[in-house]
């Protein structure tokens, strides 16, 4: 790809800048591992929120969202619930507060808060560490492939994809090692600003160049409708016939059934809380529980510009790139949309900013993943089992080694990705499939113990891998209820066939975290010792706020998309609902945070 010297200069300035940031703050980050991995609990919640949003602003995810908006129209904005995106609302309303009250460094260390230090707790802690590290390696392998292919297409130098991947992973590793969480957060904010500017420019360009009539000529009937019936009912046959085949291949034609399954799975995964990754690390890094809730809520706000970019790219592709897509026939490749838009519509200066920003999106996810993974190696293995009484500087040095080791392993798997990609997907899918049931029960059922957690995670993972191996055509969405059933049986059986956890541990957890749920026996014992203790009775209020919060979050998606589509009536309806739900959350959530 040919680039003007100005664009090349912007990209180089960004790369040099992030390394300088790492050197500049290395002394502050190196004080102790709390500073290195959690920023010493000094980073403001809104900065952590922007950092978290930046880590989610990955280019591969953006390309997928462009695909679903292009193919499914406004109905495509429901499909990110597959992840699910509304897990941030559960975190905002109550789960972030529960997590932050534990005052630990990692998800594995949190196990001690819930299950104590008996054998079942140790097994649970180890299975969480394994989950976290294997997931980290899987994501780094994914990043290696993604950043290499992206850089090869967009950067002007004649290097191979693997060479680019090694180069940029090495650069990112330098500033992560030097500055820890401080580097991650500062560079994430810088990256977010760059992407935000590029997003607004692309959205403006789409509005300026394309009329609503031109959009209507490029889409099938019903494409603009957010609502849906029993079936999808989008017919592309007169525009791009191959899109109908793609919809059939996705298996989403019966949209109501798919939506119900997405909602069922999404609710359970969200209620389980965040996986042990950078999302949980940001929560644990906040100054206090209230800040963790505000940070989680701000993530949805900070992602507003991303949807302007997605809608802008989609609209430009619909009007200008549809003939080329049609000409591809059965080999239609929606990943070509982004390169086409960048090559044909982005001017000098903005091009460098956008490519640097998209490059930064890879690096943002990568740096957060490395920092979170190193925290598990150092805090939950080295400090816990190998050298528990080392000086603070020793742990920081061990963090450097852990970061390098994680990146090195990720690179090795990245080079091998063509041969192990399917296996890696099995492992990562298995880990996530086995995560839900034990991580729901740990919050809401007092009798659930460390053995139940361990066996639930283990059997959930085994079940996920079994279904993927024996029934490869069965989608993850369809296999989820089966995996959930196996994991739940293992959780309950493992708990009931072993003794309850230490009563003092349960009482301490209940008093500190104050969850609602099935905790009556523990509540009664706490009440006997502390008559003034007040239980958490906010279940109905929290669930109401979750529903309102999900509607609020959806307006933050619908409004920017409708703006770019120039569907101003729908946009203003979205703005009205956004204001209304914001006021409800202000009165029924925000105003009560301090009391909670």
Secondary structure as the mmCIF struct_conf table of DSSP 4:
data_model
#
loop_
_struct_conf.conf_type_id
_struct_conf.id
_struct_conf.beg_label_comp_id
_struct_conf.beg_label_asym_id
_struct_conf.beg_label_seq_id
_struct_conf.end_label_comp_id
_struct_conf.end_label_asym_id
_struct_conf.end_label_seq_id
HELX_RH_AL_P HELX_RH_AL_P1 UNK A 5 UNK A 24
TURN_TY1_P TURN_TY1_P1 UNK A 25 UNK A 25
HELX_RH_AL_P HELX_RH_AL_P2 UNK A 26 UNK A 29
TURN_TY1_P TURN_TY1_P2 UNK A 30 UNK A 31
HELX_RH_AL_P HELX_RH_AL_P3 UNK A 33 UNK A 38
HELX_RH_3T_P HELX_RH_3T_P1 UNK A 39 UNK A 41
BEND BEND1 UNK A 43 UNK A 43
HELX_RH_AL_P HELX_RH_AL_P4 UNK A 45 UNK A 56
HELX_RH_AL_P HELX_RH_AL_P5 UNK A 59 UNK A 72
HELX_RH_3T_P HELX_RH_3T_P2 UNK A 73 UNK A 82
TURN_TY1_P TURN_TY1_P3 UNK A 83 UNK A 86
HELX_RH_AL_P HELX_RH_AL_P6 UNK A 87 UNK A 90
HELX_RH_PI_P HELX_RH_PI_P1 UNK A 91 UNK A 95
HELX_RH_AL_P HELX_RH_AL_P7 UNK A 96 UNK A 101
TURN_TY1_P TURN_TY1_P4 UNK A 102 UNK A 102
BEND BEND2 UNK A 105 UNK A 106
HELX_RH_AL_P HELX_RH_AL_P8 UNK A 107 UNK A 115
TURN_TY1_P TURN_TY1_P5 UNK A 116 UNK A 117
BEND BEND3 UNK A 118 UNK A 118
HELX_RH_AL_P HELX_RH_AL_P9 UNK A 119 UNK A 154
BEND BEND4 UNK A 155 UNK A 157
HELX_RH_AL_P HELX_RH_AL_P10 UNK A 161 UNK A 209
HELX_RH_AL_P HELX_RH_AL_P11 UNK A 212 UNK A 217
TURN_TY1_P TURN_TY1_P6 UNK A 218 UNK A 218
BEND BEND5 UNK A 219 UNK A 219
TURN_TY1_P TURN_TY1_P7 UNK A 221 UNK A 224
BEND BEND6 UNK A 226 UNK A 226
BEND BEND7 UNK A 230 UNK A 231
TURN_TY1_P TURN_TY1_P8 UNK A 237 UNK A 239
TURN_TY1_P TURN_TY1_P9 UNK A 241 UNK A 241
HELX_RH_AL_P HELX_RH_AL_P12 UNK A 242 UNK A 250
TURN_TY1_P TURN_TY1_P10 UNK A 251 UNK A 251
BEND BEND8 UNK A 253 UNK A 254
HELX_RH_AL_P HELX_RH_AL_P13 UNK A 255 UNK A 272
TURN_TY1_P TURN_TY1_P11 UNK A 276 UNK A 277
HELX_RH_AL_P HELX_RH_AL_P14 UNK A 278 UNK A 285
BEND BEND9 UNK A 286 UNK A 288
HELX_RH_AL_P HELX_RH_AL_P15 UNK A 289 UNK A 302
TURN_TY1_P TURN_TY1_P12 UNK A 303 UNK A 303
HELX_RH_AL_P HELX_RH_AL_P16 UNK A 304 UNK A 316
HELX_RH_PI_P HELX_RH_PI_P2 UNK A 317 UNK A 321
HELX_RH_AL_P HELX_RH_AL_P17 UNK A 322 UNK A 327
TURN_TY1_P TURN_TY1_P13 UNK A 328 UNK A 328
HELX_RH_3T_P HELX_RH_3T_P3 UNK A 329 UNK A 331
TURN_TY1_P TURN_TY1_P14 UNK A 334 UNK A 335
HELX_RH_AL_P HELX_RH_AL_P18 UNK A 336 UNK A 345
HELX_LH_PP_P HELX_LH_PP_P1 UNK A 346 UNK A 347
TURN_TY1_P TURN_TY1_P15 UNK A 348 UNK A 349
HELX_RH_AL_P HELX_RH_AL_P19 UNK A 350 UNK A 377
HELX_RH_PI_P HELX_RH_PI_P3 UNK A 378 UNK A 386
TURN_TY1_P TURN_TY1_P16 UNK A 388 UNK A 389
HELX_RH_AL_P HELX_RH_AL_P20 UNK A 392 UNK A 415
TURN_TY1_P TURN_TY1_P17 UNK A 416 UNK A 416
HELX_RH_AL_P HELX_RH_AL_P21 UNK A 417 UNK A 433
TURN_TY1_P TURN_TY1_P18 UNK A 434 UNK A 435
HELX_RH_AL_P HELX_RH_AL_P22 UNK A 436 UNK A 444
STRN STRN1 UNK A 445 UNK A 445
TURN_TY1_P TURN_TY1_P19 UNK A 446 UNK A 447
HELX_RH_AL_P HELX_RH_AL_P23 UNK A 450 UNK A 470
TURN_TY1_P TURN_TY1_P20 UNK A 472 UNK A 473
BEND BEND10 UNK A 474 UNK A 474
HELX_RH_AL_P HELX_RH_AL_P24 UNK A 476 UNK A 496
TURN_TY1_P TURN_TY1_P21 UNK A 497 UNK A 497
BEND BEND11 UNK A 498 UNK A 498
HELX_LH_PP_P HELX_LH_PP_P2 UNK A 499 UNK A 502
HELX_RH_AL_P HELX_RH_AL_P25 UNK A 503 UNK A 513
BEND BEND12 UNK A 517 UNK A 517
STRN STRN2 UNK A 518 UNK A 518
HELX_RH_AL_P HELX_RH_AL_P26 UNK A 520 UNK A 529
TURN_TY1_P TURN_TY1_P22 UNK A 531 UNK A 532
HELX_RH_AL_P HELX_RH_AL_P27 UNK A 539 UNK A 565
TURN_TY1_P TURN_TY1_P23 UNK A 566 UNK A 566
HELX_RH_AL_P HELX_RH_AL_P28 UNK A 568 UNK A 588
TURN_TY1_P TURN_TY1_P24 UNK A 589 UNK A 589
HELX_RH_3T_P HELX_RH_3T_P4 UNK A 590 UNK A 592
TURN_TY1_P TURN_TY1_P25 UNK A 593 UNK A 595
#
